[in-house]
């Protein structure tokens, strides 16, 4: 079981795809077809809960993240075992810079971030759940149908 500080696989994949601006098809293409867009969708929705080692490796390639990082997330672990030396990972810093650029470009995003910083941890969790409802698969389906 994961603790509240760990991120489950579906949220991790969704977050990385959002940060990198990837579609399900992009992940499939980057993996050279070793994982399908449908399988990635299943991971995000929680339908595919126990991916094989091959699928985790393919997903890592498709997301362009380090496979060991993805394995830890898939296993519900928050960190690496002590004693393992890791090469410097600049992807987090790069992703943070890209996100900051998007925030700066869009004044409404800047306002959202400014408001979020003032929230308590409990309020941030509530806000995050609300945002996930707005951006989740059901909300996207409603927007695509024109219901929203």
N, C-alpha and C positions, 0 to 999 in steps of 0.2 A: 504494500500500500504506500502511496506517496504522501509526503507531508505537505503542508500548505505552502512551503517555500519551493517545491518542485513544480515543474510545468509538465503536464501530460503531453503525450505525443501529438494528439490532435491539435492542441493549442500551439505547440512548438511549430508544427508544420504550417499552420495557418499564419502564425506570426512571421516566420521566415519568408513565406511566399508574399505576404503583404509588404514586408520591408523591402524585398527585392523586386516587387512589382511583377511577380510571376503568376501565370495562369496554370491550371492543371495540365494543359497541353505543353506548356514550356517545360514543366518538370519531366514529363514523359520524354520530350525531345532531348533534354539535357542528359537524361539517363540512357540515351541511345535505345529507347524502347524496352529497357529491362524492367520498367514499372509503368503500368498504364495510367492514364489520367483517371480512369474509373477506380483503380485501386487506391490512388492518392486521395480521391474523393471519399472513398470508404474509410481511410485512415482519419481524415478530417472529421467525418461525421461520427466516427466511433464504431462503425460497422466492422471494420478490419482492425481487430484488437490485438492480434498476435502475429505480426509480420515475421516472416522467416529472415534468416541472416542475409540471404540473397536480396530480399526485398528492402531490408534496411540499408544495405550497401547501395542498391540502385536508387533508393530515395535520397541518400546522402549525395550521390552523384547528381541527381536531378535538382536538388536544392543548392548544390555547390557548398556543402558544409562538410566538416570533418566527420568521417564515419564513426570514430570513437565518441564524439559528442552526441551523435544521434543514438548510438547504442545506449549511452547512459540515460538519455531522455526516455527511450523506449522501455528501459528497465525500471523507470521511476526513480532514478538516482539523481541527486542534485550536484554531485561533485565527482572528481576523479579520485581513485585510491591514492593515498600518499605514496611518494616514492616514484611516481611516474613522471618522467620529464616530458614536457610538451613543448613543441616549437612555439614561438610567439604567434599568437592568433590575432591578426589584425582585422579579421572580418567583423568583429563586434564594433570596433572603432569606425570602420568604413560604413557599416550599416547605420550607426548613430549619426555620422556626418550626413549621410543621405537623408535620413529622417529629419534632421535639423534643417536641411535645405528645403525640404517640402513644407515644413512648418513656417519657415521664413517667407516663402513664396505666397502662402495662403494666409491672409490675415485672420480668417475665421479659425484656422487651426491654432494660430498663436493665442487667440483669446481662450480657446478650449484648454490649452496647456497652462496658461496663466491661472485659470480658474481651478484646474485640477491640482496644481501645486499647493493651493490653499486648503485643500480638503484633508480631513483626518484619514488615517489608514482605513477605517471602516467605511467612510464615505467614498474613498477611492475604489474600494472593492465593489460597492453598490454601483458606482458609475461605470466601472469596467464591465460588470454584468449587463448593464443597460446597453453599453456600446456593443457588446458581443451579440445581444439580441437584435440590435439594429443592423449588424453586419453579417449575421449568420445565414445559413442556407435558406431558411424559411423566408427571411426578410428579402434576400436576393430574388427568390422565386416570386414573391409578391411584387417587387419592383419590376421584374421582367414581364409580369402579366399586366402591369399597369394599375395594380390595386392600391399602391401607396402614393 
